[in-house]
């Protein structure tokens, strides 16, 4: 069996599960378990479809790192719940989902899937580091387009994009990124910085959309090259040049916010898939009213063990 590491963008998946699965089923203590069941069903499908030998659940130990906010204060601002007494920013998570996160972590433990996070960093950074240092091919499971920057055919790194739903999974390779956006994966972070992303509070360069950003990158290689050309008044229209120059302050810092960190010092974990303990899985399912979802996930992992 060819070894392959699957990296789960955990929060991206359990938010999707929460909004995609009805909350009619509840555990004995009354809490909804729709996100847990949906998350487990995702694991079952992903493992069965892409046949990894290793799996890691990557975690947001800090979903909005202060160092990114210091660079761009609007970063993820709209997702911040109102703080009390200047407490640290708290992500606005629906109460019924927040109750389920500990159960999701318990389920991952029962299935033998390690959870890896890093202080002052997002799951994206954990994924970036693991994908960049892995000695085996990697599948990144996410609904976050920013992680397209990690796609690398030469290293066997693909993104399995969940943004269109679990029934319409997209496998992103170098060729697919180029065909969709007109840029190489290595250019994607610069492309995203210029385009901006309202969901992350990134304003982008006013008046520069995806087509213009791709055209500029094709002509000048990267954001530094684009800015040098703008300074020199070469290789672009006067209107585009004015937009790039007007965004200088934003472009000074945006790449550091958009680019995922690839150099974290992460703990060593045993990520090789093993068959979960049947009794423990049954107890998990019974305790939290997880129906067959836990058993399907366990069965998929057992088949890959």
Residue, then its C-alpha position, 0 to 999 in steps of 0.5 A: x500500500x502506497x503511504x499517504x498522509x491525510x490532513x484534516x482542517x478540523x474546524x472547516x469540516x465540523x462547521x460544515x457538518x454543523x450546518x449541513x446535518x439537521x440538529x434533530x438528534x441529541x445525546x442523552x444529556x440533551x446536546x445536539x450531536x449533528x456536527x459530531x455525526x456529520x464530522x464522523x461521516x466525513x471521515x468515513x467517506x474521505x478515508x474510504x475514497x482517498x485511502x490514506x495510511x496516516x491521518x492527523x486532525x489539525x486544530x486551531x489552537x489560535x483561530x485569530x493569531x494576534x500577530x496576524x491581527x497586528x498586521x491587518x486589524x480587520x483580519x477575521x473581525x466579523x467572526x469575533x464574538x463581543x469580548x467582555x472586559x478586554x478578554x481575548x477574542x473569542x470566535x463566534x461559534x454557535x452555542x449548539x456547536x460549541x457544546x459538540x467540540x469536546x465530543x468531536x475531540x473525544x471521538x477523534x481520540x477513540x478512533x486513534x486520530x491524533x490532534x495537532x495544534x500550535x500556540x499562536x497559530x491556526x490549523x492552516x499553519x499546522x497543515x502548511x508545516x506538515x504538508x511541507x515536511x512530509x516525506x510521503x504524499x499528502x491530501x489536505x482536506x479543507x474548505x479554505x481556498x487559501x490552502x491552494x497555495x500548498x498544492x505541489x505535484x512534485x511533492x505529491x501534495x493535493x488539496x481535497x476541497x470541500x467548498x462545494x459539499x461532500x458530494x462534489x469534492x474537488x481534487x486540486x493539483x497544479x493543473x487544476x489550480x492553473x485552469x481555475x485561476x490562471x496562476x500556479x499554486x506557488x503564486x496563489x498566496x500573492x493572488x489571494x492577497x491582491x484579490x482579497x477575501x471578505x470571509x477573512x476580512x482581507x480587503x485586497x487591492x481596490x479595483x483588482x479582481x481575480x482576472x487582473x491579479x492573474x494577468x499581473x502575476x503572469x507578466x511579473x511572476x510574483x507580488x514583488x515583481x508587480x510592485x517593482x513594475x508599478x514603481x517603474x511605471x512599466x508593464x501595466x496600464x496607468x489605471x492598474x499602476x495607480x491601484x497597486x501604488x495606492x495599496x502599498x501599505x496593505x501590500x506591505x503586510x498582506x503576504x505575511x497574513x495570507x501565506x501559511x507558516x511552514x516552519x512550526x516546531x510540532x510534536x511528533x505523533x503516531x499518525x498511522x491508521x490502526x483499527x479502533x477498539x470495537x468496544x470503545x467505538x460502541x461505547x462512544x456511539x451509545x454515550x453520545x447517540x452517534x448511531x452508525x456514524x461512529x461505526x462507519x468511521x471506524x470501519x473505514x479506518x479498519x479497512x486501511x489499517 
